Amino acid sequence: MLVLVYRKCSTCIKALKWLEERNIEFTERPIVEENPTYEELKEWYEKSGLPLKKFFNTSGLLYKDMGLKDKLPTMSEEEQLKLLATNGMLVKRPLVVGEDFVLTGFREKEWEEKLI
């Protein structure tokens, strides 16, 4: 299982602690230094069954600075995926990629259902 995190994000730290306390094995990947590629994002999005907007860090400064709230509805899925691949700070985190699931953000109840 792959977990993409930003170590300065309090939610990511909380999520990593949650995984470690439950002895759940995972591979950590820094989302800013190793931003997901277009191909990875496309695969994860298709696997997740989630709306593409769930992959965006809508509370992030970069999202707000770029005015994406108004731009995303007019962009194609491909354009949105390409945009996500340009900067890890645009991607919702933590992002968990398992064999047959993808989780965006840390919601403990959802994580318990998928990971325990």
C-alpha positions as CSV (number, residue, x, y, z in Angstrom):
1,M,0.0,0.0,0.0
2,L,1.3,3.4,-1.0
3,V,0.6,6.5,1.2
4,L,1.4,9.9,-0.3
5,V,1.9,12.5,2.3
6,Y,3.2,16.0,3.0
7,R,5.2,15.9,6.3
8,K,4.2,19.5,7.2
9,C,0.5,18.6,7.0
10,S,-1.0,17.9,10.5
11,T,-3.6,15.6,9.0
12,C,-0.9,13.5,7.2
13,I,1.0,13.2,10.5
14,K,-2.1,12.1,12.3
15,A,-2.9,9.5,9.5
16,L,0.7,8.1,9.6
17,K,0.4,7.8,13.4
18,W,-2.9,6.0,13.0
19,L,-1.4,3.5,10.5
20,E,1.7,2.9,12.7
21,E,-0.5,2.4,15.9
22,R,-2.4,-0.4,14.0
23,N,0.8,-2.0,12.6
24,I,-0.5,-1.5,9.0
25,E,2.4,-1.8,6.5
26,F,2.7,0.9,3.9
27,T,5.2,2.7,1.8
28,E,5.5,6.4,2.4
29,R,6.0,8.8,-0.5
30,P,6.5,12.5,-0.2
31,I,3.9,14.1,-2.4
32,V,5.7,17.3,-3.1
33,E,9.1,15.9,-3.9
34,E,7.6,12.9,-5.8
35,N,4.5,14.4,-7.3
36,P,2.1,11.8,-8.8
37,T,2.4,11.6,-12.6
38,Y,-0.5,12.1,-15.0
39,E,-0.5,8.3,-15.6
40,E,-0.6,7.5,-11.9
41,L,-3.4,10.0,-11.2
42,K,-5.4,8.7,-14.1
43,E,-5.1,5.1,-12.9
44,W,-5.9,6.0,-9.3
45,Y,-8.8,8.1,-10.3
46,E,-10.3,5.3,-12.4
47,K,-9.7,2.8,-9.6
48,S,-11.2,5.0,-6.9
49,G,-14.7,5.5,-8.3
50,L,-14.5,9.0,-6.7
51,P,-15.4,12.3,-8.4
52,L,-12.1,13.9,-9.7
53,K,-12.7,16.9,-7.5
54,K,-12.0,14.6,-4.5
55,F,-8.4,14.5,-5.7
56,F,-7.9,18.2,-5.3
57,N,-6.7,19.9,-2.1
58,T,-9.6,22.4,-2.1
59,S,-8.5,23.9,1.2
60,G,-4.9,24.5,-0.1
61,L,-3.4,28.0,-0.8
62,L,-2.3,27.0,-4.3
63,Y,-5.9,25.8,-5.2
64,K,-7.3,29.2,-3.9
65,D,-4.5,31.3,-5.5
66,M,-5.1,29.6,-8.9
67,G,-8.9,30.2,-8.6
68,L,-9.6,26.6,-9.3
69,K,-13.0,26.6,-7.6
70,D,-14.3,28.5,-10.7
71,K,-12.0,26.9,-13.3
72,L,-12.4,23.2,-12.6
73,P,-16.1,22.9,-13.7
74,T,-15.1,24.1,-17.2
75,M,-12.0,21.9,-17.5
76,S,-12.0,18.4,-19.0
77,E,-10.9,15.4,-16.9
78,E,-7.7,15.2,-18.9
79,E,-6.9,18.9,-18.2
80,Q,-7.7,18.4,-14.5
81,L,-5.4,15.3,-14.3
82,K,-2.6,17.1,-16.1
83,L,-3.0,20.1,-13.7
84,L,-2.9,17.8,-10.7
85,A,0.3,16.3,-12.0
86,T,2.1,19.7,-12.1
87,N,2.3,20.2,-8.3
88,G,1.8,17.9,-5.3
89,M,0.4,20.7,-3.3
90,L,-2.8,20.6,-5.5
91,V,-3.4,16.9,-4.5
92,K,-5.6,16.0,-1.6
93,R,-3.6,14.2,1.1
94,P,-2.9,11.8,2.5
95,L,-3.6,9.8,-0.6
96,V,-3.7,6.1,0.0
97,V,-3.4,3.6,-3.0
98,G,-4.1,0.0,-2.2
99,E,-4.6,-3.0,-4.5
100,D,-8.2,-2.3,-5.2
101,F,-9.0,1.0,-3.5
102,V,-7.9,4.6,-3.3
103,L,-8.6,6.9,-0.3
104,T,-8.3,10.7,-0.4
105,G,-7.9,12.6,2.9
106,F,-8.0,11.1,6.3
107,R,-11.4,10.0,7.6
108,E,-10.9,7.5,10.3
109,K,-14.2,5.6,9.8
110,E,-13.5,5.2,6.1
111,W,-9.9,4.1,6.8
112,E,-11.1,1.5,9.4
113,E,-13.5,0.0,6.8
114,K,-10.9,-0.3,4.1
115,L,-7.7,-1.0,6.1
116,I,-8.7,-3.1,9.1
